[in-house]
């Protein structure tokens, strides 16, 4: 396939879009709280598509991924897989016809950037909404996406600390806590970057104010991490997933923090034993 226009790309692939703005609850918050119109790209995580988009994933995040929360969870409960199938198709397109994918992605970002200007909003892009691809290493005609759009603010969460060593100036990263990488988290915090941590609380308001001496902010108020203070922990409330058995396993693992538990002397559970 050769990319011609967005409309033609939709016809050729049967997809409605690659990414979009205001198509998830967390990205909608960005416009309300931060005045940001955020373009988000949702791909299939880990190896669901046959390609590994999350090389630094852990057992807990693989089964507790937001890929099966929100609207996708509603579909799963109803026996429908439209969203899942679309994300798998987009991911395969990225790996198997990258030039077509990148041409379409660039066209969509340009289109949504113009929309933000018309609506007098800031514009930002989150390419790894449900993946952890290293976009620094994805080139289109000799340039990566950050070089193609030097005036656009990109941001992501990542479990790959190496990305912080060469990230572009217009790319904001927040390191994700896994339950096993606290030493790396402290190194990242000491350099003025932030760490995202999932807490097992019923309400966002119950996220603790501090954790191991570091200030914790409520990361569910907005998804726009660029506006956060530096050297702090971004607290996120656990989001329910479709499979309740898997949910219980993750909630009992080191990945999700119980506010009263420092996780300093945890026992290996069945998920962790599988990786030893």
N, C-alpha and C positions, 0 to 999 in steps of 0.2 A: 504493500500500500504506500501511496505517496500522499503527503498532507497537502491539501489545497486550501480549504477553508474549514472553519469550525463546523459549519453545517454539513459539509461533505464528510468530515471525519465522523460525525454522528451517524450518518447514513451508512458509511462503510463498516462501522464497528457495532452499531446497534446500541451504543452507549449514549446516555443523555448529556454527559459531561465527564471530564476528568476530575476536576475539582470545582469548588463553588464557594460562594460567600453566604453567610447566614443560613447554612443548611445543617447546623447542629446547635444544640442549646448552649454549649460552652463558647462557641464562636460568636453567637448572637450577643452574648454578654459583653464582648469586646467593644461593640459599637455603642452599647448603652453606657458602659462604665468608662471606656477610654476614648471614645470617638474614633474607633478604628474599624474599618471594613476589612475583615480578615478572610483571605482566600485559603481554604483548607483542602488538603489532598488526603483522602482516605484510601489506602491500599490494603491488601491482604497481609497480615503479619506473619512473621516466622516463615514456615515452609508450606503454608496452606495452598499457595498457588503453584507449588513445585519449585519456587525460587525463594531463597532465604533473605528476607528483608530485615531481619532482626538478628544479626550474627552474635550479639552480646546478650541475648535473651536468657532468662532463667526459667526453671520449671514453673515457678509461681506465676510469673508474668505471662507465660505462654497459655496457661489455662485460665488466668484471671484477666486476660486482655479486654480492653474496652471494645474490641472488635465484636464482642457478643453482649454489649450493653446498649442502652438507649433504644433507638428504633430497630436496630438489628436484633436485639433481644426480643422485642415485640414480634418481629417476623418469625423468629425461631419458635416462640411459643405457639404461633399460629401455623407452623409447618410450612412457612414460606422462606425462600432463600434469595429473593431478588437483590437485596443490598449486598449480601455475601457474594453472590455470583458476579455482580458488577465489579466489586473490588478485586476479585480474582482475575477478571478479564483485563482490568486496568493494569494490574501488576504484571501479567503476562505480556501485555503490550510494552510495558517499560523495559522488560528484559529481552524480549524477542523481536521488537521493532522499535528500538530506542529513538531513532531519528524521527520517525512518525510521532512517537509519544512526545518527545521534546518540542517538536514544532507546534503541536497542539497545546502543550502546557504553556509555552511562551505566548501563544496567541491568546489563551484564556487569561493569563496574568495581565497582559496589556489591556484586554477588554475590561477586566474588573478594576484595574487601576484607574481607567477613565471613568468608570461608574463611581468610584470613590471621590474623584475630583468633582463630578457633577453634583454629588450629594454633600460636598464640603466636609468630607471625612478623611482621616488619615488612612493609609493603606499598608497592610502587612500580609505576610504569607507564612503559613505553616505547612510544610511539605510532608512532614512525618507525623501526621495525626494518629496513625495506627501502624507505623513502621519505624525503622531506625536506619535508613539508607544514608550512606555517606555521600551527600550531594556535592561535596568538594571534588570528588573523583568522577563525577558524571559530566562529560564534556559534550558540547554541541558546537560544531564548527570551531573547535579550539578553545572554547570558553565554558566555564561552569556557570550555573544559574546566578550566582552571586555577582559574577563579573558582567553577565548580560544585563542585570538589573541593579546597578550600583546605587540607585536612588531609592530602592525598595528595602524595607526592613523585614528580614526573615527571622524566624525563631522556631525552636524545637526543644523537646525534651530528648535526652539521649542516655543510654547506658554505656556508651563508648567514651571513656575519658580522653582518649587520644585526639578526638576531634577538637578539644580545647586548645591543643598545641598549634593548630594551623587554621583556626576558624577565621572567616572573613570579617571585616569590620562591621558589615551590615547583617551579620548572622549572630543572634543571641542564643546561647545554649544554657539549659538547666540540666544538671546531672540527676539521674534518677537513682534513688536509694534502692538497693536490692535485698538488704538484710545481711549481705556478706561483704559489702564494699565500704564500710564506715571509714576505714583508714583513708581511702581515696576521697570520700566525701569531705573529710576534714582538710585534705590538701586542696581540694577545689574551693572550699569555703575560705581558706586562708588566702587565696588569690583573688577574692572578691567576687567569685561566681556563686551561684546558688544551687541548692539541692532540693529536689522534690521528694516528698515522703508521704506515703499513704497511711492514714490513721483509721483505726476501727472505731468510729464514733457514729452515733445515730444522727446527729445534726452537725452541720458545718461549724456552728457556734461552739461546739464542744472540742474543736481542735485546740490543743494546748498552746499557750503563749510562748513557751520555751521548750527546748529539747536538748539535753546535754550541754546546756549553757548557751545555746544559739537561739536567737529570736525566731519565732515561727509566725508566718502570716497565713491568712486564709486564702489559699490558692483557688478556691472555687468561686470567689466573687467575680473574677475575670480570668480568662485564659491568656491574656496578653502579658507574658512574663517580662517583656522588655521594660515595663514601667516599675518593676519591683525594686526594692532597696537591694544593696549588695551585701554578700556574705551572710545570707539568711536562709532559713529552711522554708520551703513552700509546702504548707500542709494541705493535703487533699483528702477529702472524705472518701472512704471506700465506696465504689459504685457497684451496684448489684449486677451480676452476670446471669445468663440464661440457665446454666447448669448449677443447681443448688448444691449438689454433692461436691462439685469442683470448688464452689464458693467456700464451703466449710473448710476444705483442705487449705485453701489460700489464707483464709482468715486465721487459721491455726499455725501458719508458718511465720518465718521471720520477716517476710516481705511486708506484711501489714502490721503496723505498730499500734499496740494498745497504749494509750497515753500514760498509764501508770507503770508501764514496763520499759526499762531502758534497753532491753534486748542485749544486755552485756553477758548474760550467761544462759544462752538458749540451748535447747536440746535439738539435735537433728531429727526432723520428722521424715515421713515416707518420701516426700518430694525431694528433700535434700540428699537422703541416702542414695537415691537413684543417680546422683551426680558424683558421688564419692568413688 
